[in-house]
Amino acid sequence: MYRTAEPETRAGQVAGRGGLGVLREIERRVLWLSTAMIHHANRVRPNPDGLKVGGHQASSASMVSIMTSLWFDRLTAGDRVSVKPHASPVLHAINHLLGTLPASYLTTLREFGGLQSYPSRTKDPDPADYSTGSVGIGATAPIWGALARRYVEAHFGGAGTGRQYSLLGDAELDEGACWEALLDPQVAELGEIVWIVDFNRQSLDRVVPGVGGTRLHGMFAAAGWQVINVKYGALLDELFARPGGAALRARIDAMSNPEYQRLLRCGPADLRARLRDGAAGPRDAAEIARLLAGVDDPTLHAAVRNLGGHDLAALCRAYDDIDDGRPTVIFAYTVKGHGLATEGHPQNHSSLLSAEQLAELAARVGADPADPWAPLPDGPAAALCRDTARRLHRTPPAAQPVPEVPADFGREPRGVATTQAALGRTLFDLTRQAPGVGARVVTVSPDVSSSTNLGGWLNKVGVFAGAERPDWFDDDAETILHWRERPTGQHIELGIAETNLVGLLGELGATWSRWGQPLLPIGVLYDPFVERALEPWSFGIYAGGQSILVGTPSGVTLGPEGGAHQSIKTPSIGIEQPGCTAYEPAFAIDLEWCLLAALGRLGRPGGRSAYLRLSTRPVDQTLAALPADPAGRELRRRQAVAGAYPLRRDERPAVTIAAMGAVVTEALAAARRLGELGIGADVVCLTSPGLVFEALRACGGHGEAPTWVLDQAFPAGRARPMVTVLDGHPHTLAFLAGVHQVPATHLGVTEFGQSGAIADLYRHHGIDAEAIVAAALDLAD
């Protein structure tokens, strides 16, 4: 069981003590604060540029009861919560009542330096457990957070226990990321996962006609989840218990979403008629009419809004029913905009209350528009806020430093090797030469461990699992990959879903800030699918997750695999991704140096993620021309890690060839051919064009970055016309001509490829030695 708490810290007592009235007082204040801060941002704060500020009063209002009951009656300090993006004002209101967010911030929603549009772990002055805002990714983050917590607890301890809650809107279930996460085999074992769905049946533009609770219930149940339905509140349940109540319930259950939503905008007479006239038959219609005849207008008005997601007692009972042995989803039926003048309107997603409507709300909830941020009066509600703050207080974890990562293992390049194979070898070396660092490495793969050369590493460290499982093929002499699953394993195998891979990477890369235990996560996938994984990985970096993503094999160099598996844009993606250093090493020694440097930037404040683009092309490692003396070797290492190094210098250069990755072989061959023609050529090997570009910008006063690599790789005295070449889009290296403003030709891949041998494909795309020579001759002339 992964859900425990000491008796003195356990929540869930407020409703049992008859304190629902206190909860309701807090609920009203949360509704007021969340609505008022959006109002202030849009209608009170000066807006000199006239741009829409935005905010979501209706989306926040539908979550108020759910979040009030969860925070003030249920959460413990060990729990984590991912909050629906459009409900961020509710989170700010709650944290203000708990004393963790000063009132001065409530006027800064969506202001520069103020409260962010959506909860953010790294950008917000208000503490948030998870960054949300990218639909589907914030919802699934607690799944990967739960797996990361279990990993830390199994390997190092100190991560404790606690539930992982996701608060999400029903429209968010449209995102494939949600279902990809649910279907991964490991998720069914995570009993600490609880999703609470704000089931208001509206999206941005409309009431969604086809959102069927029964269908969604079945999909979650089929994935092994417990499904709890909180559909109706106490007032409706009481009406259903009266004579004619069964007919009324059947009438409401049978309604389409838009029809039910229309009831919320009806006057009393129209409401009664609609409920009666749409009954299944005359008998049901008569029963409904008799039942409603005994209900006064205010009660009927309240009843149609009395859904379970706004009934505090019903929500608390649902929390009591959670089965900690499996993931749980709670469908809490709500009204979008509940309690506001805009409730139930199909276009209320971004609507704002008028000043008059805000004043009416203030009168109804006991707030003062002239003093909107006034504290709760001293009494039971204020006392509950103080008690809750004490219950949820977390002592910051003591940060454990990452052991120093070695810079160089001292290997000499020999024979023929690939950068992909060098990945597995470097990880294996790490466990022997720096075991303290190796113990912090965790690799993740979407079912491509063997095809990305992690077999040796996996055999060494094992596969992570909550409990040890037998390897039924361990005695099979023909089995090369040994699948030993145990709590001490350091590899996590996921299903074929790249979104899950990078979601888990982001959470593994955030353990240093959550529990003080840094991990060094490395995810491997086929490079063409980096684009599929890019948005959630980018969001993970934004949320503070530091990881290494390895794309392999890459480019048209993977030859016979064909165009469906050939990546073109990924080199420039690596350059453009914030918070990330991209490397594409040409030689095994470059891979070792760049990987070790990337590991050394993880698991710490100010850390940085990395993307490595690797190849399956066998390359003669003596072409690296590694200096023999230690000082020269160290200079080469520093240059490779900084982004570029001179690989070949001619006495009288007429042209510079700047190459990256697998095609460095062609660049060297072209330089030799040009030399035979009497045209000297320098060859510069790019390992990270992004770092070189940052250096170039820094030379112009834009940003801060070391600039020495430019002087060493592209000294002014050797500035010549330039040919750039890579197995990717040519604009990746096009900026290099601007270092010294020289004429240039840029070679690369600009169209979908096809199957074939490397020589044929390089010739077809114009990145072979002949194409480089031709481009250099044109420039030299």
Sequence and secondary structure as in RCSB ss.txt:
>XXXX:A:sequence
MYRTAEPETRAGQVAGRGGLGVLREIERRVLWLSTAMIHHANRVRPNPDGLKVGGHQASSASMVSIMTSLWFDRL
TAGDRVSVKPHASPVLHAINHLLGTLPASYLTTLREFGGLQSYPSRTKDPDPADYSTGSVGIGATAPIWGALARR
YVEAHFGGAGTGRQYSLLGDAELDEGACWEALLDPQVAELGEIVWIVDFNRQSLDRVVPGVGGTRLHGMFAAAGW
QVINVKYGALLDELFARPGGAALRARIDAMSNPEYQRLLRCGPADLRARLRDGAAGPRDAAEIARLLAGVDDPTL
HAAVRNLGGHDLAALCRAYDDIDDGRPTVIFAYTVKGHGLATEGHPQNHSSLLSAEQLAELAARVGADPADPWAP
LPDGPAAALCRDTARRLHRTPPAAQPVPEVPADFGREPRGVATTQAALGRTLFDLTRQAPGVGARVVTVSPDVSS
STNLGGWLNKVGVFAGAERPDWFDDDAETILHWRERPTGQHIELGIAETNLVGLLGELGATWSRWGQPLLPIGVL
YDPFVERALEPWSFGIYAGGQSILVGTPSGVTLGPEGGAHQSIKTPSIGIEQPGCTAYEPAFAIDLEWCLLAALG
RLGRPGGRSAYLRLSTRPVDQTLAALPADPAGRELRRRQAVAGAYPLRRDERPAVTIAAMGAVVTEALAAARRLG
ELGIGADVVCLTSPGLVFEALRACGGHGEAPTWVLDQAFPAGRARPMVTVLDGHPHTLAFLAGVHQVPATHLGVT
EFGQSGAIADLYRHHGIDAEAIVAAALDLAD
>XXXX:A:secstr
      GGG    TGGGTTHHHHHHHHHHHHHHHHHHHHIIIIIS  TT       HHHHHTTHHHHHHHHHHT 
 TT EEE  GGGHHHHHHHHHHTTSS GGGGG TTSTTS  SS  TTT SS  SS   STTHHHHHHHHHHHHHH
HHHHHT       EEEEEEGGGGGSHHHHHHHHSTTGGG TTEEEEEEE  B SSSB TT  HHHHHHHHHHTT 
EEEEE B HHHHHHHHSTTHHHHHHHHHHS HHHHHHHTT  HHHHHHHHHHTSSSHHHHHHHHHHHHTS HHHH
HHHTT BGGG HHHHHHHHHT  TTS EEEEEE  TTTTSTTTT TT TT    HHHHHHHHHHHT  TTSTT  
  TTHHHHHHHHHHHHH              S       SEE HHHHHHHHHHHHHHH HHHHTTEEEEESS TG
GGT HHHHHHH EE SS B  TTTT TT  S   EETT  EEE  S HHHHHHHHHHHTTHHHHTS   EEEEEE
 GGGHHHHHHHHHHHHHTT   EEEE S SGGGGGG GGG  SSHHHHHHH TTEEEE  SSHHHHHHHHHHHHT
TSSSTT  EEEEE     EEGGGG   SSHHHHHHHHHHHHHTEEEEE  SSEEEEEEEEGGGHHHHHHHHHHHH
HTT EEEEEEES HHHHHHHHHHHTTSS    HHHHHHS GGG   EEEE SS GGGTGGGGGTTT  EEEE   
S   S  HHHHHHHHT SHHHHHHHHHHHH 
